[in-house]
Amino acid sequence: MKWLVLVLVLFLAACSQSTPTGNVVADEAQVVHVSVQGANYVFSEDSVDSSRPVKLVFDAAKLPGCSRVVTVPQYGAKKMITPEDNEITFEPLGSGPVRVACSMNMYTGELMVR
């Protein structure tokens, strides 16, 4: 019986460190705030490190029209940004530009991974 309790405790501890977008520990992620200017997504950082997860945090109240439906095609991410759910987290697969676009491709931006 003790081993069952131990397994359950270890399982719950492991689950509490993951996020809905993958097995990413939130404290390790690089946080990049994203806003819209004109037809462009604008990032608070020019580049991010390829060795750490990236958390894109969108200002939902200031996203016009279709810019609220965000895609990150390289990572298969697509999300309707809301005030309650305004983050997309991914783990870079290497260096180079990461394209962010709205579902209609009217709003775009690139974040450089180094």
C-alpha positions as CSV (number, residue, x, y, z in Angstrom):
1,M,0.0,0.0,0.0
2,K,2.9,2.4,0.7
3,W,4.2,2.0,-2.8
4,L,0.9,2.9,-4.2
5,V,0.8,6.1,-2.2
6,L,4.4,6.9,-3.3
7,V,3.6,6.3,-6.9
8,L,0.5,8.5,-6.7
9,V,2.5,11.4,-5.0
10,L,5.2,11.2,-7.7
11,F,2.6,11.2,-10.5
12,L,0.8,14.2,-9.1
13,A,4.1,16.1,-8.6
14,A,5.1,15.4,-12.2
15,C,1.7,16.5,-13.5
16,S,1.7,19.8,-11.6
17,Q,4.8,20.9,-13.5
18,S,3.4,20.6,-17.0
19,T,1.3,23.1,-19.0
20,P,-1.5,22.5,-21.4
21,T,0.8,23.1,-24.4
22,G,3.5,20.5,-23.4
23,N,5.8,19.3,-20.7
24,V,7.2,22.7,-19.9
25,V,8.1,24.0,-16.5
26,A,6.7,27.5,-16.3
27,D,9.6,28.9,-14.3
28,E,12.1,27.9,-17.1
29,A,10.2,29.6,-20.0
30,Q,11.3,32.8,-21.6
31,V,8.4,35.2,-21.4
32,V,7.8,37.4,-24.5
33,H,4.9,39.8,-24.4
34,V,3.1,40.3,-27.7
35,S,1.0,43.2,-28.9
36,V,-0.2,44.5,-32.3
37,Q,0.9,47.6,-34.1
38,G,-0.7,48.1,-37.5
39,A,-0.8,44.7,-39.1
40,N,2.2,43.4,-37.2
41,Y,2.6,41.3,-34.0
42,V,5.3,43.1,-32.0
43,F,7.4,41.2,-29.5
44,S,8.9,42.6,-26.3
45,E,12.2,40.7,-27.0
46,D,14.1,40.8,-30.3
47,S,15.2,37.2,-29.9
48,V,15.0,34.2,-27.5
49,D,17.4,31.4,-26.6
50,S,16.9,28.0,-28.4
51,S,17.7,26.0,-25.3
52,R,14.7,27.1,-23.3
53,P,10.9,27.1,-23.7
54,V,9.2,30.2,-24.9
55,K,6.0,31.6,-23.5
56,L,4.2,34.2,-25.7
57,V,1.8,36.3,-23.6
58,F,-0.7,38.3,-25.6
59,D,-2.5,41.5,-24.5
60,A,-6.0,40.1,-25.3
61,A,-7.7,43.4,-24.7
62,K,-5.7,45.1,-27.4
63,L,-5.9,42.5,-30.2
64,P,-8.2,43.7,-33.0
65,G,-10.4,41.4,-35.1
66,C,-8.8,38.3,-36.5
67,S,-5.5,39.0,-34.7
68,R,-7.0,37.2,-31.7
69,V,-6.8,33.8,-33.5
70,V,-3.0,33.2,-33.4
71,T,-1.1,30.5,-35.2
72,V,2.5,29.4,-34.8
73,P,2.6,27.0,-37.8
74,Q,6.1,25.6,-37.1
75,Y,4.8,24.2,-33.8
76,G,1.3,23.3,-34.8
77,A,-0.2,25.9,-32.5
78,K,-3.5,27.7,-33.1
79,K,-5.3,29.5,-30.4
80,M,-8.2,31.9,-29.9
81,I,-6.7,34.4,-27.4
82,T,-9.0,35.5,-24.6
83,P,-8.3,37.5,-21.4
84,E,-8.5,34.2,-19.5
85,D,-6.3,32.2,-21.9
86,N,-3.7,34.5,-23.5
87,E,-0.5,32.4,-23.7
88,I,1.1,30.1,-26.2
89,T,4.1,28.1,-25.0
90,F,6.5,26.1,-27.3
91,E,9.9,24.6,-27.1
92,P,12.2,25.8,-29.9
93,L,13.4,23.0,-32.2
94,G,16.5,25.0,-33.3
95,S,17.6,28.5,-34.3
96,G,15.9,30.7,-36.9
97,P,12.8,32.8,-37.3
98,V,9.5,31.6,-35.8
99,R,6.5,32.9,-37.7
100,V,3.4,34.1,-35.9
101,A,0.3,35.0,-37.8
102,C,-3.4,35.3,-37.4
103,S,-5.7,32.7,-39.0
104,M,-6.3,34.9,-42.0
105,N,-2.6,35.9,-42.4
106,M,-3.5,39.6,-42.1
107,Y,-1.4,40.0,-39.0
108,T,2.1,38.6,-39.0
109,G,5.4,38.7,-37.0
110,E,8.6,36.9,-36.6
111,L,10.5,36.0,-33.4
112,M,14.1,35.1,-33.8
113,V,15.4,32.0,-32.0
114,R,19.2,32.0,-31.4
